[in-house]
Amino acid sequence: MFMPVIVIRDVGKPASVEIDDVARLAEALAGVRRTAPEGLAVWRYHGRLVARQLDDEHVVIRADFDYRDSMLRQFPETFSVPAQYAKHMMVVADLASGEAGAIEDALEAAWQLQRSAD
């Protein structure tokens, strides 16, 4: 007899974010356009970087240094700053194990940062 397997998501674990979720969120922001040079998505506001896909599970997001430091303290499982981004206003989001709401907030903050340059 076939018994279906039911998977129950661990309530304490944040839901993973897919690259399609990032696309939907970023492209809903006014003025943000997506391109995909070399097959990886890039989202820009009037030519200025908002976010860039690194691979299927990581996205680099534009963030001013104070906001970046705050995100790193509040969501250490979600955000990191690899050495190559240490001197840049960018933070890497882990889509597989990150907090979905924090990633959404970071995308919106990146958009606001780029809009403020207008």
C-alpha positions, 0 to 999 in steps of 0.5 A, spaced: 500 500 500 502 506 498 503 511 503 504 519 501 510 522 505 507 529 508 513 534 509 511 539 515 516 545 515 519 546 521 516 552 524 522 555 527 526 555 521 525 561 516 522 559 509 527 559 504 527 564 498 527 563 491 530 567 486 524 568 483 521 571 489 527 576 489 525 577 482 518 578 483 520 583 489 525 587 486 521 588 479 515 590 483 519 596 485 518 602 481 523 604 476 527 597 477 529 593 471 532 586 470 537 584 465 541 577 465 548 578 462 551 571 462 545 568 465 545 571 472 539 576 474 541 584 475 536 589 478 537 596 477 534 602 478 535 607 472 542 604 471 544 603 478 545 597 482 539 594 487 541 587 487 545 582 483 544 574 483 551 570 484 548 563 484 541 560 485 542 561 493 545 568 493 544 575 491 548 581 493 544 587 495 546 594 495 546 597 502 549 603 505 554 601 511 550 603 517 544 599 514 549 593 512 552 593 519 545 593 522 543 587 518 549 583 519 548 584 527 540 582 527 540 577 521 547 573 521 544 567 518 541 571 512 547 576 511 554 576 510 560 580 507 565 576 503 572 580 503 571 582 496 565 586 498 568 589 505 570 596 502 563 596 498 556 598 500 554 591 499 551 585 503 550 578 500 543 575 502 543 567 503 536 565 500 536 558 502 537 559 510 535 567 510 530 570 513 525 572 508 522 578 511 529 581 512 531 580 505 525 583 502 527 589 507 534 589 504 531 590 497 527 595 498 532 599 502 537 598 496 531 601 492 530 607 496 538 608 497 538 608 489 532 613 488 535 618 493 541 619 488 535 622 483 
